[in-house]
């Protein structure tokens, strides 16, 4: 059975921040393209939810967080079988200090 992809409020805000940053720095077209590509990357998870690697920095959480990498971004998610969905929890710029990721949760 195929799972749904669900974006948390926090992950949506992160995607909006990415959009705003690139809109200012590179223009609307590039910002839209990047955000759409990040979003489309998560669609792979519908049929293969466990393709992402386990996120070592979030091992202490009760959920088993995994991630996909797209360009400079780590898309952090976990598989919520109870709700039949993949929950995208963060889109993290890998050029930042990894400790920030842990603080975001």
N, C-alpha and C positions, 0 to 999 in steps of 0.2 A: 504494500500500500504506500502511495506517495504521500509524503508529509508536506504541510504548508510551511512557508517561510514567514515568520513573524518578526517584525522589527520593533524592539522596545522603544520607549520614548527617548531614552538616553542615546541609543544608537541612531535614531532619526536625527536628533540634535547634532550628533557628531557628523553625520552626512551633510547636514545643512551648513555646518562650520566649514567643512571641506569645500562645499560649493561656493560659499561666500569668499573664502580665501582665494580660490582660483578665479572667481569672477573678477575680483579686484586686480589680481596679478596678471592674469592671462586672457580674460574676457569671458563672456557668457557662453559662447560656443564650446570652449575647452572645458569650462566648469561643468556644463551639462553632460558633455561626453564622458568625463571622468566619473561623475556620480552615477551615470547610467551604467558604465562598465563595472563599477563596484557592485551595484545592485544586481546586475546580470550574473556576476560571478557567484552570487549566493544561490541562484536558481539551480546550479549544479547539485546543491545539497538535497533537493527534493527527492531525487531518485537514489542518491548515494550519500546519506547523511553522515557517514563515518569517514569520508575521504579526508577530512581535516585532521591534522596532527593534534595530539593532546597538548594543552597549554600548561607548561611546567610552572609558570608563575602563579597559576590559579589552582594548583592541585589541592590546596587546603580547603577549597569550597566544597559544599555538598554536591553540587552539580559537576558533571564531568565536562569542563570547557574544552573546546577544540578551536582550531583556527584555520582559515584559508589565507593565503598571501596573494594580494593583487597589487602589483607595482610596489609602492612604498607602504602599503597598508596591510595590516593584519585585521581580518574580519573575525571577531571573537563570537562564538556561538555555543549553544548546548542543545542537545536533543531532548525535547520534552515529550516523551512518549505518552504521558498521561493526557496531554492536550492535543496529541497528534500533530506536533509542529516543531520546527527548528526555530529557536529564539536567537536572533542576532542581538547581542548585548553591547557590542562596541565595534567601532571602526577606528583602529589605532594606528597612528603614523609611526612607523618603525624607526624613524629618525629621532624620535623622542626618547627620553629616559624610560626604560621598561618599568621602573618602579611606579611611574604615573599610571600605568595600566592597572596595577593592583589597587591603587587608591580610587580609581573610577568605579569600582564595583561596590 
